[in-house]
Amino acid sequence: MSWSVDANGHVFPANGGAADEEYPHIVVDRSGVEWAVREVETPQPWARAARCLVLNSRECVRRIWRYPSHWRKLDADALLQLGIAD
């Protein structure tokens, strides 16, 4: 399951594209936990790359350093698996 949420809380199917960069990409894992995913710049000296994905749920935040450019098209399982492997 994959959808995006705009700044006003309107939910719509995720479909990729430049406008999606404004909104978090939302996925739900097999346990029903909702994760918001954003690609962000990481200019900090400790960063492993210039950009990363940040996945956050109510209980956890993960940073993914190596990910495909088409990450928004991955299903929830594949996207969340990236966070485990990094």
C-alpha positions as CSV (number, residue, x, y, z in Angstrom):
1,M,0.0,0.0,0.0
2,S,1.4,3.4,-0.9
3,W,0.0,6.9,-0.9
4,S,1.1,10.5,-0.3
5,V,-0.3,13.2,1.9
6,D,-0.4,16.9,1.1
7,A,0.2,19.7,3.6
8,N,-3.6,19.8,4.3
9,G,-3.8,16.1,5.1
10,H,-5.4,15.1,1.8
11,V,-4.5,11.6,0.9
12,F,-3.9,10.5,-2.7
13,P,-2.2,7.6,-4.5
14,A,1.6,8.0,-4.9
15,N,2.6,8.3,-8.5
16,G,6.1,9.8,-8.6
17,G,7.1,13.1,-10.1
18,A,8.6,16.4,-9.1
19,A,5.6,17.6,-7.1
20,D,5.9,14.6,-4.8
21,E,9.1,16.0,-3.4
22,E,6.9,18.4,-1.4
23,Y,5.0,15.7,0.4
24,P,6.1,12.7,2.4
25,H,5.6,9.3,0.8
26,I,3.6,7.1,3.1
27,V,3.8,3.3,3.3
28,V,2.3,0.8,5.8
29,D,4.3,-2.2,6.9
30,R,2.9,-5.7,7.4
31,S,2.3,-4.9,11.1
32,G,0.1,-1.9,10.2
33,V,2.8,0.7,11.2
34,E,2.7,3.8,9.1
35,W,6.0,5.2,7.8
36,A,6.6,8.6,6.3
37,V,9.5,8.6,3.8
38,R,11.3,11.7,2.5
39,E,14.5,12.2,0.5
40,V,16.6,15.0,2.1
41,E,19.9,16.7,1.5
42,T,22.6,15.9,4.1
43,P,25.3,18.6,4.1
44,Q,26.5,17.6,7.5
45,P,30.2,16.5,7.8
46,W,29.1,13.1,9.3
47,A,26.8,12.3,6.4
48,R,27.7,9.2,4.3
49,A,26.2,10.8,1.1
50,A,24.9,14.1,-0.2
51,R,21.3,12.8,0.2
52,C,19.5,10.2,2.1
53,L,16.0,8.8,2.7
54,V,14.5,9.4,6.1
55,L,11.9,6.9,7.2
56,N,10.0,7.7,10.4
57,S,7.1,6.1,12.3
58,R,5.7,6.8,15.7
59,E,8.4,4.8,17.3
60,C,11.5,4.9,15.0
61,V,13.5,7.0,12.6
62,R,15.8,5.3,10.0
63,R,18.2,6.9,7.6
64,I,18.9,5.1,4.3
65,W,22.1,6.1,2.5
66,R,22.0,3.7,-0.5
67,Y,18.7,3.6,-2.4
68,P,17.6,3.5,-6.0
69,S,16.5,6.7,-7.7
70,H,13.0,5.1,-8.3
71,W,12.4,4.5,-4.6
72,R,8.9,6.1,-4.7
73,K,7.9,3.3,-7.0
74,L,9.0,0.5,-4.6
75,D,6.3,-1.3,-2.7
76,A,6.2,-1.0,1.1
77,D,8.1,-4.2,1.7
78,A,10.9,-3.4,-0.7
79,L,11.2,0.2,0.6
80,L,11.3,-0.8,4.2
81,Q,13.8,-3.6,3.5
82,L,16.2,-0.9,2.3
83,G,16.2,0.5,5.9
84,I,17.1,-2.9,7.3
85,A,20.0,-3.6,4.9
86,D,21.7,-0.2,5.4
